Amino acid sequence: DNTKPGDSNSWEAYPISIRLIIWSSVWELLLSISYSDEKFLTKLLASIKQQTNFLFNNLELDLANNHYTANGKALFWMGVTFPIFKESKKWLEKGKEILHKQLKKEVCSDGSQYENSTSYQLLTLLDYLEVLVLAKKNNIPLHDDFKWYIESMAQYVLSITKPDGTLPLLNDSSEGYPMDSKEIMAVAAVIFNRGDFKFVSKGANLSYLLRLLGNNGLIKYNQIKSEIPDINSVHLKDSGYIILRNGWDNQKSYFIFDAGPIGPDHCCGHAHADNLSFELFSNGETIFLDPGTFEYGNGLKRNYYRSTAAHNTVTIENKNQSTFWGAFRVDHIARVKCNNVHFGNVREVITAEHYGYQRLAQKIIHERTIDWNKSDHWIIKDLIKGNANTKTNGFLNFQVGLNCEKIFAEGNRCFLHFKSGVIVEVQFLSDSALRVELLDSFISKEWKREYTSKQIKVYFEDILP
């Protein structure tokens, strides 16, 4: 009643796509309870038709990213749900075309969604799981490779899951958005009959599964035997994330290392300047973590949470590795090269480097090696290379987990005491003089909500060898 076709933001393609699916659910619910207000039903149906036709003619083609996928899902959904409209077949076929095209474009061979964001991985997986279910219920044929792509997306989520069942907040991500990963993996467990998917869905609220798959789906879920995943350390080569893991028990260790692209070149809107950053979980505690996102609005908060300085990596000359303009645009994109990955029973080693600081006068390359002695310690070696005899400065950042209740420094050593009783000692060694500082900082696990935390910053200044 309060907008006309073309009004922003309510008539943009993405909001229409989300709204149409919700409104179609409302329509089906009203019919199921024999809702009797014919005037309202007629009005609702006419609006759904009007919006779908508008969407069909105004698809979001500029970046052709997850928004375009949502357009395809909405057209597919309307085409299946409203066969009473003469345009329904046209909507359905266009929706199928977009969905298959986007599936092959967005989903890499390692199962990652190419924006390398935890939340957009889950959102894309959720969208395609729902399409798969709707197609099966209505005997709509899909391309043969649909199920392979969708299962690989779920496999990727399994691979990055931490021993406590949570996920790292990679790039633009928020905890529980679009839904708790456990709820999505419970559905995937039923669709693909996977006991390891059920393992990582432990403790899930099953209301989404019940709504999507009904009582039969719930019965099948309960019949599946939960199985500990048979993967530990893994190199997810397309996304570039490398996980070092020695088991799935909550007391085991997990290290995720970012040695890949920040996103696709044409669409890095959800990227952070976090090359060679990491998260560390061990002995039931997240020791070091990604700070999160906080908001999408352009401004100081968004800039901070996307910055190199907020992540567990090295900042040179107070510059970001990749440069941002606006809330969703990247100018200079840092490139990464993974030089070595070694998995073993006693020791595991990764070496990678990025070229984001090659744009500086010193032509700097940051190389980082992770060396894990699986019995008791981690060594992180940072090598700053560039034009010889030029001066540079920078700092290492370590964003401390939220359960750290006491932290203090003694010279070049730090001690972290966690609520669970876990104590972590961190020692810093260098050819250069170092200055260690403990600073107040913030973590944002959910949109527009911050938690106070601590950072360790290790400053250095020297002449490049």
N, C-alpha and C positions, 0 to 999 in steps of 0.2 A: 504493500500500500504506500510505502514511503520512499520508494526508489523507482526509477524508470530504467529500461534497458540501456546499458552503457555507463551508468553511474559508477564511479569508483568509490570505495574499493569493493563494494558488494557485488558488482557485476563483472569483476575480473574473472578470468578463466579458472584460476585455482580455487578461489572461494566458491564459485559455482560448482566445481567438481566435488568438493567436500560436502557442500550443502545438499546437492541432489541425492546423494546416496543416503544421507540421514532422512531427508524428506520422503524418499521412497520407502524407508522402513516405517516412518510414521503412517504413510498411506496404507501399507499392508496391515499395520496394527489396527488402524481405524476400521478397515474392512473386516478384520477378524473378530471385532467386538460388535459388528453390525451398527456402526455409528450412523446416525439417522439424519444428520444435517446435510441434506443434499446440496444446498447452496454453498456451504463451505467445501464439501468434497469436490464439487465442480470447479470451484475457484482454485483449490489446491492442485487439481489435475491440470488445469489450464496453465498454471504457473510453472509446473514441472515441465510441461511440453515446451512452453516459451523459453525457459532457461536452457533446456537441452538443445533446442535449435540454435539459440544464441551461442552456446558453447561450441557446437559443431562448426559454426562459421567464424569463431574467434579463438581458435586454439592457441596455446602459449608456445609459439614456435621459436622465439628469439634465442633461448638457450637450450631448449629441448632436453631439460633435465627432469628431476623428479616431479616437477609441476606438470610437465607434458605427460608423464606416466599417469598422474592423477586424472588428467583430461581423458586419457584412453580408458581408464578404469570406469569413470563416470558414464561415458558413452556406451561401453560394454554393458554396464549395469542397467542403464535405462532401456537399452535395446532388449535385454532379457526380461526385465520386470514389467515393461509396458508394451506388450505386443498389440494392444488395442490401437496404438498410433501407427499410421501408415509409414511414418519415418523410422519406425523401430528397427527394421532390417538394415537400413542405411547406418543408423547409429551403431548397431551391433558389429557390423563388418568393419567400420572405421575404428571402433574401439579395439577389436581383435588385431587389426593391422598395427595400430600404435603400440599396443601392449607387447606384441612379439618383437617389433622393431626396437623398442626401448629395452626390453629384456636382454637382447643381444648386445645392445650398445652400453647399457649401464652396468651389467653384471660381468665381472671379469672371470677368467678361468679358475681363479682361486676362490671364487664365491663372493668376493667383495663387491659392494656397490661403489662405483668409481669415485664418489666424493670422499671416501675414506672417513666417514663420520659414523659413529656408533648409532646415533639416532636415525640417520637416513638409511643405514643398513636395515634396521628394524622396520622402519616405515615401508621400505620397498618390499621386504619379505612379507610383511603383513598384507600389503595390497595384493601381492600375487597369490598368497595363500587363499585370500578371500575370493579372488577371481577363479582360482582352481576349484574351490568348493561350489561356487555358484554355477560354473560350467558343468560340473559333474551332476549336480542336482537337476539341471535342465537339459542334459544330453547335448551340450554344445561342444563340438569338437575343437580342440586346440592343437597347435603345432606339436609334433612329437617331442621336441626338446624342452617344452615348457617345464615339465616335472624335473628334468635334470638340473636346469638352472635354479629352480626354486629350492631343491634339496641342497645344492651347493651353497646357496645363501645361508641356509640353516646350519650347514656344516661349518661355515666361516664363523657364525655366531658361537657355535660350540668351541671352536679353536681359541677364540679370544676370551672366553669366560674364565674368570678368576676362581681360585679354589673356594672362595666364599659364595660363589654363585652370582656375583655381580659382574658388570662390564666396565672397562675403562671408558672414560669420557673423551673419545677421540674426536678432534676437530669440533665443529659445532654440534654439541650433544648436551642432553639434559637427562638426568636420571628419571626413568619411568616414561620417557617420551619416545614413541607415541603410546607405549604400553610397557609394562614390566616384561623384560625379555623372557622370563620363565613362563608367562602366559602364552606367548607366541610359540615358544619351543614345545609346550605341551600339545598345541595343535599340530605342529610339525611332527611330533612323535607319533601321533595317530595316523596322519596322512601318509607318512613314509615308513611306519611300523619300525621305529628305531628306539631301541632301549637306551642308547647313549644320549639321544635327545631327551628322553624322559628323565635321565639322571640329572641333567642340567636344568630341568624344569621343577625339581624338587621344591616343595613348598608353594607352588603356584596357586593363585586363586583360579579355580577352574570354571568360573562363570562365563568367561569369553569362549572357552572350549564348548561349553554346554550350549551357548547361544548360536555358535557357528556350526557345530556338528551334531547337536541334539543328544538325546539319551544314549543312542547307539555309539556315538563318539566317546561319551564318558565311560561307557562300559568297556569299550576297546582300550581306552587309556589305562583303566584299572587292570586290564588283563596283560598289558605289555610288561615284561620284566625289565626293571631298571638295570642298566649295565654301565660300569665305569668305562669312560671313553678309552680307546686303545691308542690314543695319540698323546704325546707329551710335548717335547720341543718341536716346533714347526716353523718353516719359512714360508710365509704367504707372499709369494713373489710379485704378484700384480699390485697389491696394496703396499708392499714393502715392509709390512709389520713382521717382526720375528719374535716368537714367543719361546722363552726358555722355561721349562717346567720339569719338576721331578715327581709329579704326582697330582692327584685330584683331591686328596684329603685337605681339610682346612689348615692343617699345620705344614703343608708343603710349600715350596717356593715357586714363584711365578714372576717372570720379568718380561715385559713387552717393550720392544725397541722399535723406534720409527726410522726405518731406513728406506723409505719410499717416497713417492710423489705426494705433494700436498693436495692433489686433486687433478681432474682433467684440465688441460690447458684452456679450453674454451669456457670453463665453468668452475672457477675456484672460489666461488662465493662463500662456501662454508669452511674454507681452509683456515688453519692457524699457522703461524711461522714457527713451527716446532720440530724442524728436522733434527734427527739424532736424539730426540727426547725419549724418556722412558717412564714406566711405572714399575714399582717393585712391591710385591706382596710376599710376606713370609711369616711363618709361625702365627697365622691367624690375624695378621695385621697388614694394612696397607701402609708401607713405610714411606714411600714417595709416590706422589700421584699427580695427575693432570688437574689443572685448576678449574676446568669447566668452561662455561660460556657466558652466563648471566643474562644477556639480552641480545636482541637483533637490532635495536635502535642505534643509529649512528651516534657515536659520542665517545667520551673518555673510557667508560666501562667496557664497551665493546672493543675498543682499541687495546685496552690492557689485557683482556682475557685472550685476545688473538696474538699477543706479542711474544717474541722470543724470550723476553725477560721474565715472563710468567711461567715458562716451561722448564723442564729439567734438562737443560742443554747449555751451550755457551753463547753468550751475547758479546759481540765485538763492537767497540766504538759506540755503544748504546744504540745500535741500529738493529732493525728487524732483518732476519734472513731473507724474507720475501716482503715486498712493500705493498701496503694497502691504500686504496683510495675509496672512500665511501664504505658503507656497511657490508657490501657484498661484491667488491671488486678487488682484484689483485693486479699490480703492475709488474714488478720484477718478481719472477717465480724462481725460487732456489731449486737447483737440480741436485739430485743425490745419486751416488754410486755405491753399491754394496760390493765390497772387495773380497770378503771372506765370511763363510758361515761354516762352523765346525760343530757338530753334535757328537757327544761321546758319553761314556758311562761315568767318567770321573771329572771331566773338564769340558766346558763348552765355550767357544770363542766366536765373536762377531767383530768384523771391522767394516766401517762404512765412512764415507766422506760426503760433504755437501759443498756446493760452489756459490752459495748465496752471497758471500762476501767477496767474491771475485770482482764485484763492481766497485769496491773500494780501491784507493790508490795503491795499497799494499798487495792487492790481488790475493787475498787470503783464502785459504782452504782450511776448513775444520775437519779433521779426521778423528773419529772416536772408535776405540776398541773396548768391547765388553769381554771380560775374562772371568768366567764363573768356575771357581773350585767348588764342586757340588757338595763338599762336606761342610764348609763353614764360611766362605767369604766370596765377595765380588770385587773385582778390580775394574775401574773405569779409567781408561787412559785417553786424555785429550791432547792432540797434537795440533798446534796452530802453525801453518806453513804459509809462506808468501815471499814477497820480494826481500832478498837478504838486506840486512842492515837498515831496515825501516822500523820505525817504532809503532807499537800498537798497544792497546789496552782492552780489557774486557772483564767479564766475570762468569763464573759457573753459578747456576741456580739449582737449588734442591728444594722443591715444594714438599713440606713435611705433612704426613697424614694427620687426619683430624683427631685421632685417638692419642696423639702424643701429648702427655700432660706436663712434661718437664724436659727442657733442653738447655744445655750449657756448653760453652766452648772453653778449651784449655789450649792456648796456642793454636796449632794447626789441627787440632782434634775436636770433634763434637760428640756429645753423648745424648742420645734420644731415649727417654723413658716413656713407654706406652702404658696405658691403663691396665692392660692385660698382664703386665709384668715383663714384657719383652724389652730388652735393652739393646740398642744398636750403637756401635761405635763407628764413626766415620773419620778417617785420617786423610789429610791432604798433603801431597808431596809434589814438589816442582823444582825445576832449574831456576825459575823466577821467584822473586819475593812475592809472598801471598799475604792477603789480609782477609781474615774470616769475620763475617758479621752475622748476627742473628737478628732477623727483622720480623715485624708483624706483617701478616698478609691475609688474603682472603681466598676462600674456595667457594665456587657456586655450583652445587649439584643440581639445583632446580632453577627454572627461570625466575629472575628477579629476587633471588634469595641468596644471601651470602653468609658464610660461616668464617669465624676468625681462625687463623692458623699461624704457622711460623714458616719462614724461609731461611735457608742457609745460603748466603752469598759469599763467594770466594773471589776476591778481586786480584787482578794481576796487571802489570805494565812492564814491557820489556822490548828489547830490540830483537827482531826476527833473525834467526840464525841463517 
